[in-house]
């Protein structure tokens, strides 16, 4: 699976988690917080995530990107690409 994430779509905490839930088709029990995100990312099968507009990301979105980086260190199937 390949998912493109545009940080412009993640304006604040609530919008960011709704956007991620939709993009990754997370289950309804997704907790919409950083811990829940980490848990799901570390369990994913082969997934390439392309992140655009990283430098313009909101403060909370930057925390989300840190979660993606941490999860990719644990899950070899989670591959991140940053595109500016």
C-alpha positions, 0 to 999 in steps of 0.5 A: 500500500502507498499513502500520500500525506499532505500536512496541509490537511492536518491543521490541528489535532482533531483534523489530523487524526480524522485525516489519518483515519481516513487515509489509512482506513483505520478501524473505528476503535482508533483512539485518535491520539499519538499512542494509538497511532503508534500502535497501528503503525507498528502493526501495519503490513508493507506500507510506503508513506509519502509525506509532503509539506513537512516544513510547513506542518503545524506543531502537532503535525510535527509530533505526528511525523515523529511518531511515524519516524519512531514506528518506522524504526520498529516496523521494517514494512513501514517506509517513509519518504519526505517530499518537499 
